[in-house]
Every structure is written in C-alpha cells, then in structure tokens.
Amino acid sequence: MKNKFYINVQSSLSLVSKDKERTNRITNTLTLAPRLETKWFSVYSPIRVQQYDGFAWGFGLRAGPLTVGSASAITNLISSNSKAADVYLGLKIPIYQ
C-alpha cells in the first residue's frame, strides 16, 4: 500500500499585483490531490482552493486507458451554493514507433 499512495500539491500564484492596471494575471490557486495508483487502476480526489471561486472537491477514476472524473463532483453533491461544475473524460492511446 505504501508504494501505491501519492499526494500531489500544485499551486498557481500570480506574480502581478492586483492593484496594477492593464495587466494580465492568473487566479491564485492551491490544489491538493491524494491518489491511490496501481498499474491498471487509479482513484483520486482533488481538493482545490481558488481565488474568487472558493473551495472545490472532486473525484476521478482511471481504469486501464480510460479516465473519467470531475474537479467539483463532491462539492456539487454536498453544497447548495457551488460555483462550478465540470466533467472530464480521457482515453490514452499509446503510439509506438
């Protein structure tokens, strides 16, 4: 079990002051995503805090080459004032040369 459990931490921080006019800046975000991963199966649950949007908690599953999930699924189930909804689907097709 200890070789199959991982925690990913990702942050996006704007380096431009919010008071600076006529500039582009990104939204400040912090994401923590614990996951259980094996060769053919993964399950993960990203937890995100984002400037302006607040808190979001999601769920994802990978079975072989197919991935399906949402970054806000659990938040939408437990909250009546969620500010986001999404779903994603992926299929990994290996190309060998």
Backbone bond lengths (Angstrom), bond angles and torsions (degrees), N, CA, C in turn:
res aa  C-N    CA-C-N  psi(-1)  N-CA   C-N-CA  omega(-1)  CA-C   N-CA-C  phi
1 M - - - 1.454 - - 1.528 111.35 -
2 K 1.336 117.73 -37.83 1.462 119.01 -175.61 1.524 112.75 -66.47
3 N 1.336 118.24 -24.17 1.455 120.74 178.58 1.519 112.86 -90.12
4 K 1.320 117.68 3.16 1.450 122.02 -178.41 1.534 113.39 -116.48
5 F 1.317 118.10 -5.65 1.452 122.29 -177.63 1.529 109.82 -105.31
6 Y 1.332 116.61 130.04 1.463 122.16 -177.43 1.525 109.31 -133.71
7 I 1.321 115.33 157.18 1.463 121.52 173.41 1.519 107.62 -132.68
8 N 1.326 115.78 124.70 1.452 121.69 178.48 1.527 108.66 -106.92
9 V 1.323 117.36 134.01 1.463 122.62 175.36 1.526 107.07 -122.90
10 Q 1.331 116.35 128.05 1.449 121.41 -178.68 1.517 108.77 -135.47
11 S 1.328 116.32 138.78 1.451 120.49 179.54 1.520 109.87 -136.67
12 S 1.305 115.61 141.17 1.460 122.21 172.29 1.520 106.42 -123.56
13 L 1.310 116.16 117.67 1.460 121.14 -178.51 1.522 109.90 -123.26
14 S 1.312 116.24 131.34 1.452 120.91 178.54 1.525 109.51 -71.97
15 L 1.307 115.91 135.48 1.463 121.07 177.21 1.522 111.32 -98.32
16 V 1.338 116.27 4.58 1.460 121.75 179.79 1.521 108.09 -107.74
17 S 1.297 117.39 133.09 1.460 122.37 -179.78 1.524 111.19 -62.92
18 K 1.324 116.82 141.41 1.468 120.04 179.25 1.529 111.58 -69.09
19 D 1.317 117.42 -16.80 1.466 121.51 178.88 1.522 112.79 -84.16
20 K 1.314 117.55 -12.58 1.462 121.44 -177.84 1.531 108.97 -76.94
21 E 1.327 116.77 126.57 1.459 121.86 -177.23 1.526 111.32 -87.34
22 R 1.323 115.51 154.75 1.470 124.35 175.52 1.527 112.82 55.45
23 T 1.322 116.22 45.43 1.458 120.72 176.64 1.527 109.32 -133.36
24 N 1.292 115.39 156.85 1.462 120.71 174.11 1.515 108.60 -93.19
25 R 1.311 116.61 141.93 1.452 120.77 176.12 1.517 109.02 -148.74
26 I 1.316 116.13 155.94 1.464 120.74 179.48 1.524 109.49 -94.74
27 T 1.305 115.23 162.20 1.456 121.55 176.38 1.525 108.85 -80.65
28 N 1.319 117.81 133.50 1.457 121.85 178.62 1.527 109.51 -69.88
29 T 1.341 115.32 129.03 1.459 121.70 -175.44 1.517 110.55 -141.01
30 L 1.337 116.45 142.80 1.459 122.61 172.70 1.525 107.46 -133.04
31 T 1.346 116.35 126.10 1.465 121.77 -178.48 1.516 110.14 -126.13
32 L 1.315 115.68 133.54 1.463 123.88 175.02 1.532 106.38 -120.41
33 A 1.344 116.87 123.84 1.463 119.62 -175.22 1.527 111.25 -132.67
34 P 1.328 117.57 94.72 1.466 119.48 172.97 1.526 110.11 -74.23
35 R 1.340 116.10 145.59 1.463 118.98 178.99 1.518 111.65 -149.62
36 L 1.299 114.63 150.13 1.456 123.68 173.41 1.520 105.75 -110.36
37 E 1.328 117.05 122.84 1.453 120.11 -172.02 1.523 111.73 -133.37
38 T 1.340 115.08 131.68 1.460 122.41 171.30 1.524 107.10 -125.02
39 K 1.302 116.93 -177.37 1.464 120.33 -177.73 1.532 111.81 -62.12
40 W 1.317 118.30 -40.58 1.456 121.32 -174.75 1.523 114.70 -112.18
41 F 1.334 118.56 -1.07 1.457 120.51 -174.01 1.529 110.21 -148.23
42 S 1.334 117.18 138.20 1.464 122.62 174.51 1.522 109.08 -142.94
43 V 1.308 115.51 145.77 1.460 121.74 172.29 1.525 106.85 -136.89
44 Y 1.335 116.33 136.60 1.462 120.15 -176.54 1.527 110.17 -147.83
45 S 1.333 114.21 160.93 1.455 120.20 -175.69 1.534 110.25 -142.94
46 P 1.339 117.92 89.31 1.461 120.40 -178.79 1.531 112.62 -72.37
47 I 1.317 115.20 136.72 1.463 122.83 176.76 1.524 106.56 -118.88
48 R 1.333 117.00 122.40 1.463 120.99 -172.78 1.534 110.96 -126.94
49 V 1.319 114.84 138.43 1.454 121.85 170.07 1.522 106.02 -118.29
50 Q 1.346 116.18 122.07 1.452 120.51 -175.24 1.519 110.26 -129.74
51 Q 1.323 114.73 137.85 1.458 120.87 177.16 1.531 108.38 -58.19
52 Y 1.312 118.32 136.97 1.467 127.09 179.94 1.533 113.49 77.65
53 D 1.343 119.80 -35.34 1.464 121.60 -178.13 1.518 112.60 -95.57
54 G 1.322 117.35 -26.64 1.452 120.34 -179.57 1.512 112.71 87.20
55 F 1.332 116.01 -136.59 1.456 123.55 -170.98 1.531 111.22 -98.19
56 A 1.332 117.32 140.30 1.470 121.91 173.88 1.525 108.60 -142.85
57 W 1.329 115.90 139.67 1.460 122.21 -178.71 1.523 107.48 -132.04
58 G 1.314 116.10 125.74 1.454 119.89 -175.15 1.515 113.75 -123.64
59 F 1.327 114.77 -172.89 1.453 122.02 -178.09 1.520 108.78 -151.57
60 G 1.328 116.68 140.56 1.458 120.52 177.88 1.515 111.49 -143.63
61 L 1.315 115.08 157.22 1.458 121.83 -177.21 1.526 108.64 -143.51
62 R 1.334 115.66 135.48 1.460 121.54 173.01 1.513 108.28 -122.47
63 A 1.319 116.07 128.21 1.460 122.13 175.71 1.523 106.71 -127.89
64 G 1.324 116.55 105.82 1.461 120.69 -176.37 1.514 110.08 63.00
65 P 1.334 118.19 -125.11 1.460 120.85 -178.18 1.539 113.92 -87.28
66 L 1.329 118.66 -4.04 1.464 122.23 -175.52 1.521 111.21 -101.03
67 T 1.337 116.36 130.04 1.464 123.04 177.04 1.523 108.30 -122.62
68 V 1.326 116.33 135.31 1.458 122.05 176.46 1.525 107.75 -142.14
69 G 1.330 116.34 142.05 1.456 118.78 -179.91 1.514 113.04 -178.79
70 S 1.316 114.63 -174.85 1.453 122.99 178.59 1.521 108.12 -153.76
71 A 1.320 116.57 138.45 1.457 120.78 178.49 1.523 112.05 -81.66
72 S 1.340 117.36 -4.87 1.465 120.47 -177.20 1.530 113.52 -137.33
73 A 1.314 119.06 15.57 1.472 121.97 -174.10 1.522 113.29 -60.58
74 I 1.314 117.78 -48.29 1.468 120.69 -176.82 1.525 110.43 -69.71
75 T 1.328 117.67 -38.49 1.462 120.91 176.86 1.525 110.45 -59.04
76 N 1.327 117.39 -42.18 1.464 120.72 -179.94 1.523 112.45 -68.51
77 L 1.319 117.74 -28.22 1.469 120.68 178.04 1.531 112.61 -76.20
78 I 1.329 117.56 -35.01 1.464 120.16 -173.87 1.526 114.29 -102.57
79 S 1.335 118.10 -6.99 1.460 120.30 -175.61 1.524 110.68 -124.18
80 S 1.305 115.96 142.20 1.463 120.11 177.16 1.525 112.12 -94.53
81 N 1.339 117.27 -6.63 1.464 119.48 -179.66 1.528 111.84 -124.63
82 S 1.320 116.98 41.02 1.459 121.67 177.16 1.521 109.70 -65.68
83 K 1.338 116.46 145.97 1.461 121.07 -177.74 1.525 113.32 -106.76
84 A 1.324 118.26 4.96 1.461 120.29 -178.09 1.524 110.53 -151.56
85 A 1.321 115.20 153.95 1.461 121.68 173.53 1.519 107.67 -148.84
86 D 1.314 117.01 137.39 1.450 120.89 -179.50 1.521 109.72 -158.23
87 V 1.309 115.20 163.61 1.454 122.10 174.00 1.528 106.55 -151.86
88 Y 1.324 116.51 146.84 1.451 119.35 176.58 1.515 110.18 -137.73
89 L 1.309 114.90 153.77 1.452 123.67 -178.59 1.520 107.35 -141.77
90 G 1.322 116.63 133.38 1.452 120.31 -179.93 1.511 111.66 -138.44
91 L 1.303 115.55 148.00 1.448 122.74 177.36 1.524 108.06 -130.68
92 K 1.314 117.07 119.36 1.464 121.94 -178.92 1.529 108.42 -90.03
93 I 1.321 115.71 120.99 1.462 121.75 178.04 1.523 107.13 -117.24
94 P 1.331 117.74 103.72 1.460 119.18 -179.69 1.532 111.71 -71.09
95 I 1.317 115.91 136.26 1.455 121.83 177.88 1.519 107.35 -117.30
96 Y 1.303 116.16 118.18 1.463 121.54 -178.41 1.521 109.27 -108.14
97 Q 1.330 115.54 143.64 1.471 120.13 178.76 1.494 110.49 -115.55
